[in-house]
Amino acid sequence: MKFILGKKIEMSQIFDEKGNVIPVTLIEAGPCFITDIMTKERDKYESVQIGFDRLKEKKLKKTQKDKPFRFLKEFKNKELEINNYKSGQKIDVSVFKEGDKVKISGISKGKGFAGGVKRWGFHGRPATHGTKHEERTIGSTGSRFPQRVIKGRKMPGRMGSERITVKNLKIVKVDLENNLLAVKGALPGRRGTLLEIRG
């Protein structure tokens, strides 16, 4: 199992040998450091905790003295072999190679309060035949029975800011010097969003 934390930088494009354009997302991945290892004897489960984006001394809080990182995340999997990891071990982009397929998770862009048309793709009301000031309303919200709105009904509300996972993404380029990964396709979130990359 391969894993690392990174920040979304921006979208760009690169060209392959045949001159075809490949849309890519650039990720500043690592270097990360193992801050803790959870074991079955001590914690009742097995996982590896890694830290990313080391903080400066003057920005550290008292509780962060042991783990001076802005982001801490745990990675666990059935295939994870705890014995292969040590506390303080460095993890960088060298764990991945070009052509690897990865799964990337992140928080999507928040879009605020949205109506049914924008949030769920509702058609809205007809533009004529007596419709006035409610072309984009959702219409009826339920039947006569059971005299309430049933849970899960698609309605206006907060849109975005959800955890999104995109699978089967291909790593196009690995830049060891600058800790960069170029991944084919689009990824969730804005610039600077924390991404969890699993191989």
N, C-alpha and C positions, 0 to 999 in steps of 0.2 A: 504493500500500500504506500503510495506517495501522497504527500500533502504539504501545503505551504499557504501562508497568508499574503495578500497583496492589496495594492490600491489601484483602482481604475484611473488611468491617465487620460486617454482620449482614443477616438477612433481614427484610423488612418488606412492607407492602402499600400500594398507592395506588389511587385510583379514577379511571376514565376519564370522559368527558363523559356517557356513558349511565348512570353509577353502578355499572358492573361492577368487581369487585375484581380487581386485577392483582397477583399475587405477584412481588415483586422482591428482588434481592440488591443491597445498596449497596456500592459499591467506591470507596475513596479512591484515585483514579488521578492519579499525577503530583503536582507537576510533575517531569518527567524532563529530563535534559540529556545531549546526545550527548558521550560521553567519547572515542570513537575511531571512525575509519572505515577498514574493511579494504578494500584495493584488490587487483586481480588482479596488478598489477606488484610490489607489496610482499609481499602475503600469499597469493597464488595463488587467492583467492576474494573475493567482494564481500559485505560485510555492514555493519550499523551497530550499534555498541555504545552502549547507553544506561545511565545511572546513576539510581537512585531512592533516596530517603530519605537526604538529606545528613547526615553525621555531624558532631558538634561537634568543635572543635579538640582538646579534652582527651581525646577518645576515639579519636583517629586513631592508627594504627600507622604506622611509618616507610614501609612499603610502600604505604600508602593516601594519601600526600601528594598524588600526581598525580591520583588519582581518589577523592575523599573521600565515597564513597557506600556504604551498607550493601549494596545489591544492584546487580550489573552483569549485563546480559543482552545477547546479540547477536541481531539479527533479520536474516534473509536470505531473499530470495525472487527468483524470476526477474523479477518485475515491479519490483523495487527499483531506483530510479534514484539512484545514489550522488551524482551532481552536484547533486541538490536539497538535500543535507544538508551542514552545516558543523559543525566541532568546537565545542562549547560552546552549540550551538543548543538552545533550550528547546522541549519538547514537552509540551503540556497537553491537557485534555479537549476543547478547542476543535476538535481535529482530527476529533472525532466529532459527529454530529448525531442528533437523535431519529428513530427509525425505521431506523437503520443495523443491518445484520446483522453480528455479530462471532463470532470463534472464541476461546474462553478456555481457557487451560491452567493447571493447578495441581496441587499434591500433595494427594491425598485424606487423610482422617483415618486415623490408624493405630489399628487395633483389637487389636493384640497377637496372641498365639498363639490360633488358633481351630480347632475341629474340623471334620470334613467336613460336618456338618449345617448349621452356621452359615456356613461359608466357601463351600460349593458347592451347598447346598440338598439334600443327600442325605436320603432318607426315614428312614434308621436301620433298626434291626431290629424285628421284631414285638414287641408288648408282652406276648404270651402264648406258649404252646407252648415252654416251656423256656428262654426268654431271661432271663438273670439278670445284672444289673449291666452290660449292654452295649447298652442301647436306642439309644444314639447313636454306636456304633462304625461304621466304614466297611465292615466285612466283608472279603471276599477282595480282595487287592491285585494279583492277576494269575493267569495260567494256568500250567500245568505247564511248557510251553516258553515262553520261553527261560531258565527257572530264575532269573529276576531281575525286578525291578520295572521296567517299561518307562518311559522318560523321558516326562515330561508327564502322568503319572497324577495325577488329582485326589486329594489327600490333605490331612490336617491340616497347618497351617503358619501363617506370619505373614500376617496379613490387613490390607489397606489400605496406606497410605504409598506409593502408586503415582502416577505422573504420569497425570492424566486430562485429556482435551481434550473440551470440549463445543462443538459447532458450531451455527451458525444461531440464535444468541441475539439477541434484539431489544433495542436500547437504547430504554428508555421515557422517560428523562429525563436531561438533562445540566445540572449545576449548576456554572457557571464559577467563581463566587465561592468555593465550598467544595471545589473539585476533586473533585466526586462524579459517579459514573455510577450510574444505576439500571437494572439489566438484568433482563429478565423471566425468571423461573425460578430454579432452584437451581444453585449452583456448587460445585466440589470444595473440600475443606479446611475447617479450623476458622476462627474469627475470627483475623484477622492473617495469614492465609496469603498468600504472594506469588502474584499472578496475572499472566499474560502475556495481553494483549488485542491481538488482531489483527483489522483490518478488511478 
